[in-house]
Amino acid sequence: MHRIAVILMLLAAPAAFAYTAAELAARNVEAKGGIDKLNAIHSLRLSGKLRVNADTLELGLVTLVRRPDSIRYEALLQDLTQVQAYDGKQAWQINPFQGRKDPEKLSADDAKGLAEDAADFNGALVDYQKKGYTLDYLGTEDIDGTDAHKLRVTRTNGDVTYVYLDPDAFLEIRTVNRRIEHGVPNETITDYGDYEKVNGVYVALARESWPKGASNHQKVQYDKVQANVAADDGVFALPAAHPAAAPVK
């Protein structure tokens, strides 16, 4: 009887790991619209709302991202605009909510999140080999009742992102980013939903993120997405003075 049980376990094992990491990455790319349509999008402008402080505070949000590695976020509240941007080399911010109206450089550690957002605006699995990422399939894990495929993405700097794919749609439902920042490991969880097609590519319009173990969630809901908008270098580059606080048009 014991031998039969062992044989049944061995027969069942391949079903649990029916995919390789490369196959899941390929399915993710196809689910989003295919590599040709993904590569045809050179920039995205997303606008919507950012809710913080247990949904008690709502800000306008504009995200502008451009291949291969530039990104800019703007959070707007009344007449104040907070800016965070990265041009592929330098990250910077303007934070009037802390009384700072002039642009200031961000450290290399503080720039990590922006750099990853820019490089992976189509997702960490898209072109992972060209980015120099290492990919491992870790089986499945329950994510809020969904038996999601779990992949580990190891970046060239050693930081890790865990990507959870819906078992039917093969789109991201969660990522967990683990970074070393200022010598301290930080872990951020992001859930994705409300996928809509933009120029033939599925984009998650709803995103909720929070530090592991924390209750202060940030909720983003984009209501408008434009592909291949004009975005020159000056929008992302560290400005010399205050005028860069003007919202992206």
Backbone as CSV, one residue per row, in Angstrom:
resi,resn,N_x,N_y,N_z,CA_x,CA_y,CA_z,C_x,C_y,C_z
1,MET,0.836,-1.211,0.000,0.000,0.000,0.000,0.866,1.255,0.000
2,HIS,1.931,1.206,0.819,2.842,2.356,0.882,3.485,2.611,-0.473
3,ARG,3.870,1.533,-1.171,4.516,1.694,-2.476,3.556,2.315,-3.482
4,ILE,2.285,1.922,-3.432,1.278,2.499,-4.340,1.125,3.988,-4.081
5,ALA,1.114,4.374,-2.805,0.976,5.790,-2.453,2.138,6.601,-3.001
6,VAL,3.348,6.032,-2.888,4.535,6.724,-3.416,4.434,6.898,-4.919
7,ILE,3.992,5.852,-5.624,3.855,5.931,-7.082,2.831,6.989,-7.467
8,LEU,1.714,7.021,-6.725,0.679,8.028,-7.019,1.219,9.435,-6.803
9,MET,2.036,9.635,-5.767,2.632,10.944,-5.510,3.569,11.339,-6.644
10,LEU,4.334,10.392,-7.132,5.258,10.686,-8.229,4.510,11.017,-9.506
11,LEU,3.392,10.307,-9.720,2.586,10.592,-10.908,1.937,11.960,-10.817
12,ALA,1.578,12.368,-9.601,0.901,13.661,-9.422,1.876,14.823,-9.468
13,ALA,3.133,14.569,-9.134,4.104,15.657,-9.024,4.250,16.494,-10.281
14,PRO,4.349,15.891,-11.498,4.512,16.716,-12.689,3.364,17.692,-12.915
15,ALA,2.149,17.319,-12.482,1.010,18.218,-12.684,1.166,19.488,-11.872
16,ALA,1.779,19.361,-10.678,1.951,20.530,-9.826,2.976,21.494,-10.413
17,PHE,3.921,20.956,-11.185,4.949,21.794,-11.790,4.908,21.580,-13.307
18,ALA,3.748,21.877,-13.869,3.528,21.620,-15.293,4.274,22.610,-16.173
19,TYR,4.719,23.723,-15.601,5.369,24.770,-16.380,6.797,24.994,-15.902
20,THR,7.616,25.453,-16.810,8.921,25.980,-16.421,8.781,27.484,-16.231
21,ALA,9.796,28.102,-15.634,9.778,29.547,-15.453,9.690,30.267,-16.796
22,ALA,10.457,29.782,-17.780,10.454,30.405,-19.106,9.096,30.287,-19.775
23,GLU,8.434,29.152,-19.595,7.111,28.971,-20.199,6.084,29.913,-19.576
24,LEU,6.154,30.098,-18.270,5.223,31.008,-17.608,5.477,32.451,-18.027
25,ALA,6.745,32.816,-18.169,7.060,34.158,-18.642,6.502,34.381,-20.045
26,ALA,6.633,33.363,-20.904,6.113,33.460,-22.265,4.586,33.577,-22.263
27,ARG,3.921,32.821,-21.385,2.466,32.901,-21.300,2.020,34.273,-20.801
28,ASN,2.784,34.841,-19.889,2.485,36.176,-19.388,2.583,37.215,-20.502
29,VAL,3.625,37.104,-21.311,3.800,38.027,-22.438,2.637,37.905,-23.422
30,GLU,2.268,36.670,-23.754,1.164,36.463,-24.690,-0.155,36.945,-24.115
31,ALA,-0.364,36.724,-22.816,-1.603,37.159,-22.175,-1.754,38.677,-22.215
32,LYS,-0.628,39.370,-22.166,-0.687,40.831,-22.183,-0.923,41.397,-23.573
33,GLY,-0.732,40.585,-24.591,-0.959,41.051,-25.951,0.100,40.616,-26.936
34,GLY,1.187,40.031,-26.446,2.256,39.593,-27.327,3.400,40.583,-27.376
35,ILE,4.593,40.080,-27.639,5.789,40.920,-27.565,5.780,42.044,-28.586
36,ASP,5.207,41.831,-29.770,5.195,42.883,-30.786,4.369,44.080,-30.329
37,LYS,3.196,43.821,-29.755,2.352,44.923,-29.289,2.949,45.596,-28.054
38,LEU,3.580,44.800,-27.201,4.246,45.375,-26.037,5.373,46.312,-26.468
39,ASN,6.179,45.868,-27.423,7.306,46.679,-27.888,6.865,47.892,-28.699
40,ALA,5.638,47.854,-29.218,5.128,48.976,-30.002,4.731,50.157,-29.114
41,ILE,4.606,49.925,-27.813,4.296,51.011,-26.882,5.596,51.567,-26.325
42,HIS,5.885,52.805,-26.675,7.134,53.447,-26.261,6.964,54.315,-25.017
43,SER,5.728,54.726,-24.763,5.461,55.529,-23.574,4.006,55.357,-23.170
44,LEU,3.751,55.575,-21.887,2.400,55.528,-21.350,2.186,56.711,-20.416
45,ARG,1.015,57.300,-20.516,0.600,58.328,-19.557,-0.679,57.838,-18.885
46,LEU,-0.612,57.642,-17.579,-1.745,57.149,-16.820,-2.182,58.213,-15.820
47,SER,-3.465,58.472,-15.741,-3.967,59.469,-14.798,-5.123,58.887,-14.004
48,GLY,-5.212,59.283,-12.750,-6.278,58.770,-11.902,-6.168,59.332,-10.498
49,LYS,-6.456,58.464,-9.511,-6.498,58.891,-8.122,-5.607,58.007,-7.258
50,LEU,-5.038,58.626,-6.223,-4.250,57.934,-5.221,-4.919,58.158,-3.875
51,ARG,-5.273,57.066,-3.193,-5.911,57.165,-1.881,-4.955,56.640,-0.812
52,VAL,-4.798,57.434,0.243,-3.883,57.089,1.331,-4.578,57.361,2.664
53,ASN,-3.861,57.097,3.757,-4.397,57.346,5.103,-5.748,56.680,5.296
54,ALA,-5.795,55.358,5.048,-7.029,54.577,5.207,-8.165,55.168,4.381
55,ASP,-7.829,55.597,3.163,-8.800,56.138,2.199,-9.378,57.483,2.613
56,THR,-8.772,58.145,3.602,-9.307,59.433,4.048,-8.762,60.598,3.234
57,LEU,-7.693,60.356,2.463,-7.091,61.415,1.665,-6.949,60.942,0.229
58,GLU,-7.445,61.746,-0.707,-7.391,61.397,-2.127,-6.621,62.466,-2.893
59,LEU,-5.658,62.029,-3.671,-4.838,62.923,-4.484,-5.012,62.562,-5.948
60,GLY,-4.839,63.544,-6.817,-4.745,63.259,-8.232,-3.385,62.636,-8.514
61,LEU,-3.337,61.721,-9.459,-2.076,61.039,-9.766,-1.865,60.981,-11.264
62,VAL,-0.670,61.351,-11.693,-0.267,61.226,-13.085,1.050,60.460,-13.130
63,THR,1.082,59.409,-13.929,2.303,58.626,-14.122,2.680,58.675,-15.592
64,LEU,3.907,59.043,-15.869,4.415,59.072,-17.235,5.656,58.196,-17.290
65,VAL,5.623,57.196,-18.160,6.754,56.287,-18.276,7.154,56.172,-19.737
66,ARG,8.465,56.115,-19.978,8.984,56.060,-21.349,10.117,55.047,-21.412
67,ARG,10.094,54.239,-22.478,11.190,53.291,-22.686,12.501,54.035,-22.889
68,PRO,13.635,53.450,-22.489,13.720,52.175,-21.794,13.716,52.296,-20.274
69,ASP,13.963,53.506,-19.729,14.200,53.577,-18.286,13.883,54.935,-17.671
70,SER,12.836,55.598,-18.163,12.474,56.901,-17.609,11.052,56.863,-17.055
71,ILE,10.851,57.538,-15.913,9.526,57.556,-15.298,9.353,58.835,-14.475
72,ARG,8.101,59.266,-14.379,7.786,60.451,-13.581,6.416,60.254,-12.945
73,TYR,6.354,60.492,-11.628,5.098,60.467,-10.886,4.771,61.872,-10.402
74,GLU,3.499,62.222,-10.480,3.029,63.480,-9.911,1.800,63.201,-9.056
75,ALA,1.847,63.634,-7.804,0.701,63.538,-6.901,0.226,64.957,-6.605
76,LEU,-1.043,65.221,-6.897,-1.571,66.576,-6.823,-2.632,66.689,-5.740
77,LEU,-2.476,67.685,-4.870,-3.454,67.979,-3.834,-3.606,69.485,-3.743
78,GLN,-4.816,69.958,-4.085,-5.096,71.393,-4.147,-4.093,72.062,-5.089
79,ASP,-3.290,72.985,-4.594,-2.349,73.676,-5.484,-0.920,73.169,-5.318
80,LEU,-0.758,72.016,-4.684,0.569,71.455,-4.461,0.760,70.220,-5.341
81,THR,1.970,70.076,-5.900,2.296,68.930,-6.745,3.602,68.315,-6.280
82,GLN,3.520,67.080,-5.820,4.721,66.329,-5.479,5.204,65.585,-6.719
83,VAL,6.512,65.646,-6.973,7.094,65.008,-8.154,8.188,64.038,-7.721
84,GLN,8.182,62.857,-8.304,9.311,61.932,-8.224,9.605,61.460,-9.641
85,ALA,10.872,61.476,-10.028,11.219,61.133,-11.410,12.591,60.480,-11.477
86,TYR,12.789,59.770,-12.584,14.050,59.083,-12.846,14.287,59.111,-14.350
87,ASP,15.495,59.502,-14.761,15.795,59.649,-16.191,16.723,58.563,-16.725
88,GLY,16.875,57.493,-15.958,17.776,56.421,-16.352,19.126,56.501,-15.667
89,LYS,19.420,57.656,-15.076,20.685,57.840,-14.368,20.491,58.421,-12.979
90,GLN,19.661,59.459,-12.898,19.488,60.183,-11.649,18.012,60.232,-11.259
91,ALA,17.733,59.957,-9.995,16.382,60.105,-9.456,16.320,61.379,-8.620
92,TRP,15.164,62.020,-8.639,15.001,63.270,-7.911,13.540,63.448,-7.519
93,GLN,13.308,64.436,-6.664,11.938,64.702,-6.241,11.760,66.169,-5.873
94,ILE,10.501,66.567,-5.875,10.060,67.834,-5.294,8.936,67.466,-4.343
95,ASN,9.081,67.813,-3.068,8.089,67.408,-2.077,7.560,68.611,-1.298
96,PRO,6.571,69.313,-1.879,6.028,70.491,-1.197,5.246,70.134,0.061
97,PHE,4.849,68.859,0.199,4.119,68.445,1.399,5.020,68.444,2.630
98,GLN,6.332,68.464,2.394,7.301,68.586,3.483,7.976,69.959,3.462
99,GLY,7.353,70.893,2.754,7.860,72.257,2.705,9.024,72.472,1.768
100,ARG,9.265,71.522,0.861,10.396,71.635,-0.059,9.875,71.868,-1.467
101,LYS,10.142,73.036,-2.000,9.613,73.405,-3.316,10.651,73.308,-4.429
102,ASP,11.888,73.038,-4.060,12.947,72.919,-5.059,13.300,71.449,-5.267
103,PRO,13.751,71.093,-6.458,14.127,69.704,-6.724,15.355,69.291,-5.932
104,GLU,15.367,68.031,-5.510,16.513,67.500,-4.772,16.816,66.093,-5.268
105,LYS,18.091,65.760,-5.322,18.508,64.443,-5.775,18.128,63.383,-4.745
106,LEU,17.862,62.183,-5.242,17.636,61.033,-4.383,18.867,60.135,-4.414
107,SER,19.110,59.459,-3.334,20.261,58.556,-3.274,20.024,57.349,-4.171
108,ALA,21.079,56.590,-4.417,20.972,55.397,-5.262,19.978,54.401,-4.674
109,ASP,19.979,54.239,-3.350,19.029,53.326,-2.721,17.602,53.822,-2.864
110,ASP,17.393,55.127,-2.685,16.051,55.688,-2.816,15.570,55.632,-4.267
111,ALA,16.505,55.526,-5.205,16.143,55.491,-6.622,15.744,54.099,-7.089
112,LYS,16.000,53.064,-6.291,15.782,51.690,-6.740,14.361,51.449,-7.219
113,GLY,13.384,51.866,-6.430,11.997,51.632,-6.789,11.612,52.313,-8.086
114,LEU,12.063,53.547,-8.278,11.770,54.277,-9.508,12.421,53.600,-10.711
115,ALA,13.671,53.183,-10.548,14.381,52.533,-11.651,13.688,51.232,-12.053
116,GLU,13.230,50.462,-11.068,12.542,49.212,-11.368,11.187,49.470,-12.027
117,ASP,10.457,50.478,-11.540,9.171,50.820,-12.154,9.353,51.190,-13.623
118,ALA,10.425,51.913,-13.919,10.674,52.344,-15.303,11.062,51.158,-16.182
119,ALA,11.980,50.336,-15.689,12.457,49.193,-16.490,11.369,48.145,-16.690
120,ASP,10.465,48.030,-15.708,9.485,46.945,-15.733,8.059,47.450,-15.899
121,PHE,7.875,48.539,-16.638,6.503,49.056,-16.720,5.573,48.104,-17.465
122,ASN,6.121,47.157,-18.224,5.314,46.088,-18.811,5.303,44.838,-17.939
123,GLY,6.056,44.871,-16.839,6.167,43.721,-15.957,7.572,43.166,-15.953
124,ALA,7.970,42.589,-14.828,9.333,42.079,-14.680,9.617,40.891,-15.583
125,LEU,8.564,40.161,-16.013,8.767,38.965,-16.821,8.979,39.262,-18.300
126,VAL,8.593,40.456,-18.731,8.744,40.827,-20.142,10.208,41.175,-20.407
127,ASP,10.809,40.473,-21.376,12.219,40.695,-21.725,13.152,40.512,-20.524
128,TYR,12.811,39.589,-19.642,13.619,39.407,-18.431,15.057,39.028,-18.749
129,GLN,15.264,38.277,-19.840,16.627,37.870,-20.179,17.462,39.061,-20.645
130,LYS,16.859,39.949,-21.451,17.575,41.135,-21.917,17.952,42.051,-20.754
131,LYS,17.145,42.038,-19.712,17.420,42.872,-18.538,18.473,42.243,-17.630
132,GLY,18.824,40.996,-17.914,19.808,40.316,-17.091,19.230,39.679,-15.848
133,TYR,17.906,39.525,-15.792,17.267,38.923,-14.633,17.382,37.392,-14.682
134,THR,17.422,36.784,-13.514,17.348,35.337,-13.385,15.953,34.964,-12.912
135,LEU,15.385,33.919,-13.521,13.995,33.556,-13.258,13.921,32.129,-12.731
136,ASP,13.144,31.930,-11.658,12.930,30.602,-11.083,11.445,30.410,-10.799
137,TYR,10.956,29.202,-11.096,9.572,28.867,-10.783,9.533,28.159,-9.441
138,LEU,8.677,28.652,-8.522,8.628,28.135,-7.166,7.327,27.398,-6.865
139,GLY,6.608,26.991,-7.912,5.356,26.275,-7.692,4.186,27.229,-7.546
140,THR,3.202,26.820,-6.751,2.006,27.649,-6.576,1.845,28.061,-5.118
141,GLU,1.095,29.142,-4.922,0.837,29.651,-3.572,-0.539,30.293,-3.553
142,ASP,-1.240,30.116,-2.454,-2.574,30.691,-2.330,-2.484,32.200,-2.103
143,ILE,-3.107,32.944,-3.012,-3.192,34.403,-2.882,-4.668,34.783,-2.855
144,ASP,-5.152,35.030,-1.654,-6.555,35.415,-1.467,-7.514,34.445,-2.170
145,GLY,-7.242,33.148,-2.036,-8.125,32.141,-2.601,-7.782,31.689,-4.007
146,THR,-6.759,32.294,-4.614,-6.324,31.901,-5.961,-5.013,31.136,-5.864
147,ASP,-4.954,29.966,-6.484,-3.745,29.139,-6.483,-2.787,29.667,-7.556
148,ALA,-2.063,30.708,-7.206,-1.265,31.453,-8.188,0.097,30.809,-8.420
149,HIS,0.583,30.930,-9.670,1.953,30.529,-9.987,2.917,31.562,-9.396
150,LYS,3.958,31.065,-8.737,4.923,31.943,-8.072,6.281,31.847,-8.756
151,LEU,6.783,32.991,-9.195,8.106,33.059,-9.808,8.985,34.016,-9.030
152,ARG,10.268,33.672,-8.954,11.245,34.546,-8.307,12.107,35.194,-9.384
153,VAL,12.123,36.518,-9.385,12.947,37.290,-10.316,14.108,37.877,-9.525
154,THR,15.321,37.490,-9.875,16.503,38.015,-9.205,17.181,39.026,-10.129
155,ARG,17.330,40.237,-9.640,17.895,41.317,-10.448,19.420,41.306,-10.381
156,THR,20.021,42.072,-11.269,21.479,42.085,-11.345,22.122,42.631,-10.074
157,ASN,21.371,43.453,-9.306,21.922,43.999,-8.062,21.652,43.090,-6.867
158,GLY,21.012,41.941,-7.111,20.741,40.988,-6.043,19.370,41.123,-5.412
159,ASP,18.677,42.218,-5.667,17.323,42.370,-5.154,16.383,41.388,-5.842
160,VAL,15.289,41.069,-5.167,14.396,40.012,-5.636,12.961,40.513,-5.720
161,THR,12.261,40.088,-6.772,10.823,40.312,-6.892,10.135,38.968,-7.077
162,TYR,9.124,38.714,-6.274,8.290,37.529,-6.442,7.040,37.935,-7.224
163,VAL,6.789,37.228,-8.299,5.665,37.529,-9.182,4.651,36.394,-9.077
164,TYR,3.396,36.751,-8.830,2.318,35.772,-8.721,1.375,35.941,-9.905
165,LEU,1.207,34.875,-10.686,0.378,34.916,-11.885,-0.930,34.172,-11.661
166,ASP,-2.009,34.753,-12.155,-3.292,34.067,-12.151,-3.168,32.770,-12.964
167,PRO,-3.655,31.634,-12.453,-3.453,30.358,-13.143,-4.231,30.225,-14.446
168,ASP,-5.230,31.062,-14.650,-6.020,31.009,-15.884,-5.642,32.111,-16.861
169,ALA,-5.529,33.339,-16.355,-5.249,34.483,-17.232,-3.751,34.704,-17.442
170,PHE,-2.904,34.198,-16.525,-1.441,34.359,-16.585,-1.011,35.822,-16.495
171,LEU,-1.850,36.651,-15.897,-1.504,38.043,-15.618,-1.144,38.181,-14.137
172,GLU,-0.343,39.200,-13.814,0.057,39.420,-12.429,-1.156,39.738,-11.554
173,ILE,-1.224,39.079,-10.398,-2.201,39.471,-9.400,-1.500,40.040,-8.163
174,ARG,-0.199,39.732,-8.030,0.573,40.282,-6.910,2.057,40.235,-7.244
175,THR,2.787,41.218,-6.731,4.248,41.158,-6.710,4.714,41.491,-5.296
176,VAL,5.839,40.920,-4.919,6.470,41.244,-3.648,7.911,41.627,-3.949
177,ASN,8.251,42.871,-3.680,9.600,43.373,-3.941,10.415,43.374,-2.654
178,ARG,11.574,42.741,-2.713,12.492,42.734,-1.574,13.773,43.445,-1.980
179,ARG,14.019,44.580,-1.358,15.194,45.390,-1.687,16.002,45.681,-0.436
180,ILE,17.296,45.846,-0.623,18.158,46.340,0.447,18.319,47.839,0.217
181,GLU,17.804,48.626,1.154,17.865,50.075,1.046,18.490,50.636,2.312
182,HIS,19.604,51.359,2.126,20.359,51.912,3.253,20.745,50.811,4.248
183,GLY,21.088,49.637,3.684,21.537,48.528,4.508,20.436,47.751,5.199
184,VAL,19.191,48.124,4.941,18.057,47.480,5.618,17.165,46.800,4.580
185,PRO,16.770,45.525,4.794,15.856,44.868,3.856,14.445,45.421,3.983
186,ASN,13.860,45.793,2.860,12.489,46.294,2.825,11.670,45.438,1.882
187,GLU,10.440,45.197,2.247,9.569,44.353,1.443,8.253,45.081,1.184
188,THR,7.913,45.225,-0.098,6.679,45.907,-0.492,5.810,44.965,-1.299
189,ILE,4.545,44.886,-0.925,3.578,44.027,-1.600,2.671,44.896,-2.465
190,THR,2.411,44.463,-3.690,1.506,45.185,-4.592,0.529,44.205,-5.223
191,ASP,-0.761,44.516,-5.111,-1.804,43.733,-5.767,-2.287,44.466,-7.010
192,TYR,-2.639,43.706,-8.055,-3.031,44.276,-9.343,-4.418,43.781,-9.740
193,GLY,-5.174,44.655,-10.405,-6.490,44.267,-10.889,-7.014,45.258,-11.912
194,ASP,-8.259,45.084,-12.313,-8.932,45.962,-13.272,-8.099,46.129,-14.545
195,TYR,-7.775,44.996,-15.172,-6.983,45.037,-16.400,-7.840,45.534,-17.569
196,GLU,-7.292,46.466,-18.324,-7.950,46.986,-19.524,-6.939,47.013,-20.667
197,LYS,-7.446,46.858,-21.900,-6.565,46.887,-23.066,-6.277,48.313,-23.500
198,VAL,-4.996,48.574,-23.727,-4.536,49.871,-24.235,-3.628,49.578,-25.418
199,ASN,-4.038,49.992,-26.609,-3.269,49.691,-27.826,-2.949,48.200,-27.932
200,GLY,-3.928,47.379,-27.590,-3.765,45.934,-27.714,-3.014,45.268,-26.585
201,VAL,-2.680,46.029,-25.528,-1.909,45.493,-24.402,-2.710,45.664,-23.113
202,TYR,-2.781,44.608,-22.320,-3.492,44.688,-21.045,-2.647,45.414,-20.001
203,VAL,-3.278,46.410,-19.361,-2.630,47.217,-18.327,-3.488,47.165,-17.071
204,ALA,-2.863,46.964,-15.910,-3.593,46.946,-14.641,-3.886,48.379,-14.209
205,LEU,-5.161,48.729,-14.123,-5.542,50.089,-13.751,-5.723,50.246,-12.239
206,ALA,-5.871,49.144,-11.528,-6.015,49.191,-10.077,-4.794,48.548,-9.428
207,ARG,-4.192,49.272,-8.475,-2.991,48.772,-7.803,-3.044,49.204,-6.342
208,GLU,-2.792,48.246,-5.477,-2.780,48.518,-4.041,-1.475,48.004,-3.466
209,SER,-0.734,48.866,-2.772,0.581,48.471,-2.277,0.753,48.878,-0.816
210,TRP,1.617,48.115,-0.128,1.875,48.397,1.274,3.156,47.680,1.707
211,PRO,3.873,48.253,2.679,5.027,47.553,3.249,4.539,46.334,4.018
212,LYS,5.295,45.241,3.947,4.892,44.027,4.639,4.702,44.296,6.126
213,GLY,3.563,43.845,6.640,3.274,44.002,8.055,2.649,45.329,8.430
214,ALA,2.518,46.231,7.448,1.957,47.552,7.733,0.487,47.609,7.326
215,SER,-0.224,48.556,7.917,-1.645,48.732,7.596,-1.893,49.942,6.700
216,ASN,-0.842,50.711,6.435,-0.993,51.937,5.638,-0.885,51.621,4.144
217,HIS,-2.000,51.190,3.565,-2.041,50.830,2.154,-2.188,52.078,1.285
218,GLN,-1.577,52.035,0.111,-1.789,53.054,-0.918,-2.577,52.423,-2.056
219,LYS,-3.672,53.064,-2.437,-4.530,52.520,-3.477,-4.553,53.457,-4.681
220,VAL,-4.214,52.907,-5.839,-4.197,53.672,-7.087,-5.297,53.145,-7.997
221,GLN,-6.079,54.056,-8.548,-7.065,53.698,-9.559,-6.903,54.644,-10.739
222,TYR,-6.353,54.132,-11.832,-6.218,54.935,-13.037,-7.536,54.879,-13.818
223,ASP,-7.938,56.014,-14.347,-9.171,56.045,-15.156,-8.919,56.443,-16.601
224,LYS,-7.672,56.806,-16.910,-7.338,57.166,-18.282,-5.901,56.754,-18.592
225,VAL,-5.712,56.093,-19.717,-4.373,55.668,-20.143,-4.178,56.039,-21.602
226,GLN,-3.059,56.679,-21.904,-2.716,57.058,-23.278,-1.366,56.438,-23.630
227,ALA,-1.308,55.829,-24.797,-0.072,55.194,-25.247,0.656,56.075,-26.251
228,ASN,1.985,55.975,-26.232,2.861,56.666,-27.186,2.639,58.176,-27.203
229,VAL,2.549,58.743,-25.987,2.442,60.197,-25.860,3.834,60.814,-25.979
230,ALA,3.884,62.087,-26.331,5.164,62.789,-26.403,5.743,62.941,-25.000
231,ALA,7.030,62.644,-24.867,7.690,62.735,-23.565,9.168,62.975,-23.798
232,ASP,9.580,64.240,-23.763,10.979,64.536,-24.050,11.841,64.371,-22.801
233,ASP,13.149,64.442,-22.991,14.085,64.180,-21.898,13.886,65.131,-20.725
234,GLY,13.524,66.374,-21.011,13.407,67.374,-19.960,12.359,67.061,-18.916
235,VAL,11.368,66.276,-19.275,10.315,65.914,-18.325,10.874,65.042,-17.202
236,PHE,11.870,64.230,-17.506,12.395,63.266,-16.545,13.687,63.723,-15.877
237,ALA,14.409,64.642,-16.511,15.727,65.045,-16.014,15.620,65.968,-14.807
238,LEU,16.629,65.896,-13.957,16.710,66.771,-12.793,16.763,68.221,-13.243
239,PRO,15.784,69.047,-12.863,15.772,70.448,-13.295,16.717,71.305,-12.444
240,ALA,17.006,72.440,-12.965,17.909,73.345,-12.258,17.181,74.131,-11.181
241,ALA,15.866,74.303,-11.365,15.130,75.151,-10.416,13.677,74.705,-10.337
242,HIS,12.883,75.516,-9.685,11.497,75.209,-9.348,10.545,74.937,-10.496
243,PRO,10.696,75.441,-11.724,9.682,75.264,-12.756,9.295,73.824,-13.041
244,ALA,10.139,72.837,-12.726,9.793,71.436,-13.023,8.585,70.949,-12.254
245,ALA,8.139,71.724,-11.246,6.972,71.307,-10.469,5.693,71.425,-11.281
246,ALA,5.736,72.078,-12.437,4.546,72.201,-13.258,4.072,70.827,-13.709
247,PRO,2.767,70.559,-13.676,2.275,69.232,-14.036,2.616,68.851,-15.480
248,VAL,2.753,67.551,-15.695,2.963,67.026,-17.043,1.723,67.269,-17.874
249,LYS,1.875,67.771,-19.080,0.730,68.027,-19.942,0.355,66.768,-20.712
